[in-house]
C-alpha cells in the first residue's frame, strides 16, 4: 500500500465539491474531471465520471468493486490499434 492508512484516501478537493453538489441536486449528469489520481471512495458509488485520458473524456460508472482504486485505472491512456497489416504475395 503506497499511502499510509492514517492519512486516508486522497481525493482532490474540487472533485469532492462536485460530488457533494451532485448529491444535493440529485442530478445524474456525468461529472467531468481531469483528476485521474483521486481514489474512489464509497461516496462515488452510483455516479458516472467523465475521466480525461489525455485526449478525450471516457465515461466511468462507479460500482462497489471499484472502491479503493484510482479513477485513472478505468480510463486507459494507450489504445492498441493493431500491428501492421500483412500483405500476401500473389504467386
MDTraj code that builds the backbone (N, CA, C; nanometers):
import mdtraj as md
import numpy as np

residues = "UNK UNK UNK UNK UNK UNK UNK UNK UNK UNK UNK UNK UNK UNK UNK UNK UNK UNK UNK UNK UNK UNK UNK UNK UNK UNK UNK UNK UNK UNK UNK UNK UNK UNK UNK UNK UNK UNK UNK UNK UNK UNK UNK UNK UNK UNK UNK UNK UNK UNK UNK UNK UNK UNK UNK UNK UNK UNK UNK UNK UNK UNK UNK UNK UNK UNK UNK UNK UNK UNK UNK UNK UNK UNK UNK UNK UNK UNK UNK UNK UNK UNK UNK UNK UNK UNK UNK UNK UNK UNK UNK".split()
xyz = np.array([
    [0.0852, -0.1183, 0.0000],
    [0.0000, 0.0000, 0.0000],
    [0.0889, 0.1235, 0.0000],
    [0.0690, 0.2119, -0.0924],
    [0.1552, 0.3269, -0.1099],
    [0.1273, 0.4373, -0.0074],
    [0.0045, 0.4541, 0.0294],
    [-0.0307, 0.5629, 0.1196],
    [-0.0680, 0.5042, 0.2557],
    [-0.0175, 0.5649, 0.3628],
    [-0.0436, 0.5084, 0.4948],
    [-0.1915, 0.5198, 0.5310],
    [-0.2361, 0.4289, 0.6132],
    [-0.3780, 0.4241, 0.6499],
    [-0.4188, 0.5462, 0.7309],
    [-0.3281, 0.5988, 0.8138],
    [-0.3652, 0.7143, 0.8966],
    [-0.3908, 0.8400, 0.8133],
    [-0.3313, 0.8480, 0.6947],
    [-0.3557, 0.9626, 0.6073],
    [-0.4899, 0.9514, 0.5364],
    [-0.5338, 0.8315, 0.5097],
    [-0.6626, 0.8130, 0.4442],
    [-0.6529, 0.8233, 0.2935],
    [-0.7692, 0.8185, 0.2281],
    [-0.7759, 0.8258, 0.0828],
    [-0.7392, 0.9648, 0.0350],
    [-0.6815, 0.9708, -0.0847],
    [-0.6561, 1.1001, -0.1467],
    [-0.7624, 1.1259, -0.2514],
    [-0.8349, 1.2347, -0.2351],
    [-0.9336, 1.2783, -0.3333],
    [-0.9159, 1.4287, -0.3494],
    [-0.9063, 1.4751, -0.4736],
    [-0.8927, 1.6187, -0.4978],
    [-1.0135, 1.6933, -0.4411],
    [-0.9843, 1.8075, -0.3802],
    [-1.0881, 1.8852, -0.3132],
    [-1.1979, 1.9290, -0.4100],
    [-1.1590, 1.9728, -0.5294],
    [-1.2597, 2.0209, -0.6254],
    [-1.3507, 1.9072, -0.6721],
    [-1.2996, 1.7838, -0.6725],
    [-1.3821, 1.6694, -0.7110],
    [-1.4845, 1.6386, -0.6020],
    [-1.4439, 1.6505, -0.4763],
    [-1.5381, 1.6306, -0.3651],
    [-1.6515, 1.7326, -0.3708],
    [-1.6178, 1.8549, -0.4059],
    [-1.7207, 1.9595, -0.4171],
    [-1.8214, 1.9257, -0.5266],
    [-1.7722, 1.8744, -0.6396],
    [-1.8614, 1.8377, -0.7490],
    [-1.9545, 1.7240, -0.7087],
    [-1.9036, 1.6280, -0.6318],
    [-1.9857, 1.5151, -0.5876],
    [-2.0914, 1.5613, -0.4887],
    [-2.0528, 1.6461, -0.3949],
    [-2.1489, 1.6982, -0.2969],
    [-2.2594, 1.7771, -0.3662],
    [-2.2228, 1.8539, -0.4673],
    [-2.3215, 1.9323, -0.5421],
    [-2.4177, 1.8395, -0.6167],
    [-2.3642, 1.7307, -0.6756],
    [-2.4481, 1.6349, -0.7484],
    [-2.5424, 1.5618, -0.6534],
    [-2.4963, 1.5316, -0.5328],
    [-2.5818, 1.4624, -0.4356],
    [-2.6939, 1.5546, -0.3879],
    [-2.6616, 1.6816, -0.3635],
    [-2.7632, 1.7771, -0.3172],
    [-2.8723, 1.7991, -0.4212],
    [-2.8313, 1.8150, -0.5478],
    [-2.9291, 1.8438, -0.6526],
    [-2.9967, 1.7172, -0.7040],
    [-2.9316, 1.6025, -0.6865],
    [-2.9889, 1.4765, -0.7331],
    [-2.9763, 1.4542, -0.8824],
    [-2.8895, 1.5300, -0.9472],
    [-2.8698, 1.5198, -1.0915],
    [-2.7737, 1.4042, -1.1210],
    [-2.8067, 1.3203, -1.2186],
    [-2.7227, 1.2063, -1.2556],
    [-2.6365, 1.2355, -1.3781],
    [-2.6094, 1.3613, -1.4052],
    [-2.5260, 1.4012, -1.5178],
    [-2.3804, 1.3610, -1.4889],
    [-2.3049, 1.3152, -1.5906],
    [-2.1647, 1.2758, -1.5673],
    [-2.0817, 1.3915, -1.5122],
    [-1.9948, 1.3601, -1.4183],
    [-1.9077, 1.4591, -1.3567],
    [-1.7756, 1.4579, -1.4322],
    [-1.7417, 1.5697, -1.4940],
    [-1.6219, 1.5782, -1.5760],
    [-1.5017, 1.6092, -1.4870],
    [-1.3933, 1.5310, -1.5025],
    [-1.2760, 1.5518, -1.4187],
    [-1.1475, 1.5173, -1.4918],
    [-1.0420, 1.5869, -1.4526],
    [-0.9076, 1.5578, -1.5014],
    [-0.8281, 1.4856, -1.3930],
    [-0.8889, 1.4662, -1.2771],
    [-0.8208, 1.4101, -1.1614],
    [-0.8167, 1.2580, -1.1681],
    [-0.7198, 1.2040, -1.2394],
    [-0.7026, 1.0594, -1.2520],
    [-0.6419, 1.0014, -1.1247],
    [-0.5765, 1.0842, -1.0436],
    [-0.5063, 1.0377, -0.9248],
    [-0.5964, 1.0208, -0.8029],
    [-0.7195, 1.0646, -0.8114],
    [-0.8105, 1.0556, -0.6975],
    [-0.8561, 0.9121, -0.6739],
    [-0.8604, 0.8747, -0.5467],
    [-0.9055, 0.7420, -0.5079],
    [-1.0577, 0.7396, -0.5037],
    [-1.1158, 0.6284, -0.5460],
    [-1.2615, 0.6136, -0.5446],
    [-1.3048, 0.5772, -0.4028],
    [-1.3949, 0.6576, -0.3469],
    [-1.4477, 0.6340, -0.2124],
    [-1.5925, 0.5861, -0.2239],
    [-1.6506, 0.5387, -0.1138],
    [-1.7902, 0.4934, -0.1186],
    [-1.8903, 0.6016, -0.1606],
    [-1.8530, 0.7291, -0.1477],
    [-1.9417, 0.8380, -0.1909],
    [-1.9596, 0.8403, -0.3424],
    [-1.8649, 0.7818, -0.4155],
    [-1.8659, 0.7853, -0.5618],
    [-1.9614, 0.6828, -0.6222],
    [-2.0040, 0.5846, -0.5443],
    [-2.0825, 0.4726, -0.5971],
    [-2.2133, 0.5238, -0.6579],
    [-2.2409, 0.4784, -0.7799],
    [-2.3637, 0.5157, -0.8486],
    [-2.3519, 0.6382, -0.9367],
    [-2.2367, 0.7044, -0.9347],
    [-2.2156, 0.8230, -1.0179],
    [-2.1348, 0.7860, -1.1414],
    [-2.1522, 0.8638, -1.2462],
    [-2.0748, 0.8470, -1.3685],
    [-1.9766, 0.9624, -1.3781],
    [-1.8501, 0.9296, -1.4033],
    [-1.7453, 1.0297, -1.4168],
    [-1.6931, 1.0269, -1.5591],
    [-1.6679, 1.1441, -1.6135],
    [-1.6001, 1.1547, -1.7428],
    [-1.4546, 1.1838, -1.7110],
    [-1.3702, 1.0804, -1.7207],
    [-1.2299, 1.0913, -1.6819],
    [-1.1457, 1.1185, -1.8060],
    [-1.0608, 1.2203, -1.7978],
    [-0.9769, 1.2593, -1.9113],
    [-0.8599, 1.1630, -1.9243],
    [-0.8350, 1.1152, -2.0466],
    [-0.7245, 1.0220, -2.0678],
    [-0.6089, 1.0866, -2.1440],
    [-0.6096, 1.2174, -2.1561],
    [-0.5048, 1.2884, -2.2275],
    [-0.5512, 1.3375, -2.3626],
    [-0.6550, 1.2774, -2.4156],
    [-0.7076, 1.3159, -2.5460],
    [-0.8574, 1.3431, -2.5404],
    [-0.9306, 1.2573, -2.4717],
    [-1.0756, 1.2721, -2.4644],
    [-1.1237, 1.2287, -2.3266],
    [-1.2513, 1.2458, -2.3031],
    [-1.3111, 1.2054, -2.1761],
    [-1.3837, 1.0724, -2.1951],
    [-1.3512, 0.9752, -2.1099],
    [-1.4150, 0.8442, -2.1170],
    [-1.5098, 0.8286, -1.9987],
    [-1.6328, 0.7828, -2.0223],
    [-1.7274, 0.7657, -1.9120],
    [-1.6906, 0.6452, -1.8259],
    [-1.6959, 0.6657, -1.6935],
    [-1.6673, 0.5592, -1.5972],
    [-1.7814, 0.5572, -1.4965],
    [-1.8578, 0.4472, -1.4952],
    [-1.9652, 0.4311, -1.3972],
    [-1.9073, 0.3575, -1.2769],
    [-1.9192, 0.4131, -1.1588],
    [-1.8553, 0.3584, -1.0391],
    [-1.9474, 0.2586, -0.9694],
    [-1.8921, 0.1398, -0.9421],
    [-1.9636, 0.0353, -0.8678],
    [-1.8884, 0.0060, -0.7388],
    [-1.9442, -0.0830, -0.6573],
    [-1.8833, -0.1161, -0.5276],
    [-1.7441, -0.1757, -0.5407],
    [-1.7220, -0.2554, -0.6444],
    [-1.5934, -0.3227, -0.6608],
    [-1.4790, -0.2269, -0.6927],
    [-1.5092, -0.1043, -0.7304],
    [-1.4055, -0.0080, -0.7683],
    [-1.3523, 0.0716, -0.6495],
    [-1.4148, 0.0613, -0.5329],
    [-1.3742, 0.1398, -0.4164],
    [-1.2312, 0.1027, -0.3781],
    [-1.1482, 0.2052, -0.3589],
    [-1.0083, 0.1849, -0.3235],
    [-0.9138, 0.1967, -0.4421],
    [-0.9672, 0.1895, -0.5635],
    [-0.8847, 0.2051, -0.6829],
    [-0.8815, 0.3526, -0.7223],
    [-0.7985, 0.3854, -0.8193],
    [-0.7890, 0.5224, -0.8703],
    [-0.8784, 0.5385, -0.9928],
    [-0.9257, 0.6602, -1.0167],
    [-1.0103, 0.6867, -1.1332],
    [-0.9352, 0.6610, -1.2628],
    [-0.8066, 0.6879, -1.2664],
    [-0.7272, 0.6711, -1.3871],
    [-0.7123, 0.5271, -1.4322],
    [-0.7351, 0.4317, -1.3415],
    [-0.7230, 0.2905, -1.3770],
    [-0.8312, 0.2477, -1.4757],
    [-0.9408, 0.3191, -1.4787],
    [-1.0546, 0.2811, -1.5618],
    [-1.0663, 0.3675, -1.6870],
    [-0.9656, 0.4490, -1.7120],
    [-0.9623, 0.5329, -1.8312],
    [-0.8251, 0.5173, -1.8954],
    [-0.8063, 0.4133, -1.9784],
    [-0.6734, 0.3862, -2.0336],
    [-0.6235, 0.4976, -2.1244],
    [-0.4931, 0.5260, -2.1150],
    [-0.4344, 0.6340, -2.1929],
    [-0.3771, 0.5839, -2.3245],
    [-0.3494, 0.4550, -2.3334],
    [-0.2895, 0.3999, -2.4545],
    [-0.3842, 0.2991, -2.5167],
    [-0.4233, 0.3261, -2.6382],
    [-0.5156, 0.2392, -2.7089],
    [-0.4392, 0.1600, -2.8146],
    [-0.4384, 0.0282, -2.8040],
    [-0.3705, -0.0563, -2.9019],
    [-0.4618, -0.0749, -3.0211],
    [-0.4190, -0.0307, -3.1357],
    [-0.4980, -0.0468, -3.2577],
    [-0.4701, -0.1839, -3.3176],
    [-0.3527, -0.2024, -3.3756],
    [-0.3090, -0.3318, -3.4276],
    [-0.1693, -0.3146, -3.4840],
    [-0.1026, -0.4252, -3.5047],
    [0.0267, -0.4211, -3.5703],
    [0.0031, -0.4023, -3.7201],
    [0.1090, -0.3754, -3.7945],
    [0.0971, -0.3524, -3.9379],
    [0.0323, -0.4695, -4.0091],
    [-0.0494, -0.4398, -4.1062],
    [-0.1195, -0.5426, -4.1802],
    [-0.0228, -0.6262, -4.2638],
    [-0.0494, -0.7537, -4.2745],
    [0.0362, -0.8426, -4.3515],
    [-0.0124, -0.8464, -4.4960],
    [0.0770, -0.8222, -4.5879],
    [0.0393, -0.8268, -4.7280],
    [0.0770, -0.9640, -4.7841],
    [-0.0077, -1.0177, -4.8644],
    [0.0153, -1.1504, -4.9194],
    [0.0594, -1.1392, -5.0652],
    [0.1688, -1.2093, -5.0981],
    [0.2181, -1.2065, -5.2357],
    [0.1392, -1.3023, -5.3203],
    [0.1071, -1.2578, -5.4385],
    [0.0390, -1.3452, -5.5345],
    [0.1432, -1.4294, -5.6074],
    [0.1184, -1.5553, -5.6235],
    [0.2136, -1.6456, -5.6925],
    [0.1797, -1.6557, -5.8392],
])
top = md.Topology()
chain = top.add_chain()
for i, resn in enumerate(residues, 1):
    res = top.add_residue(resn, chain, resSeq=i)
    for name in ("N", "CA", "C"):
        top.add_atom(name, md.element.get_by_symbol(name[0]), res)
traj = md.Trajectory(xyz[None], top)
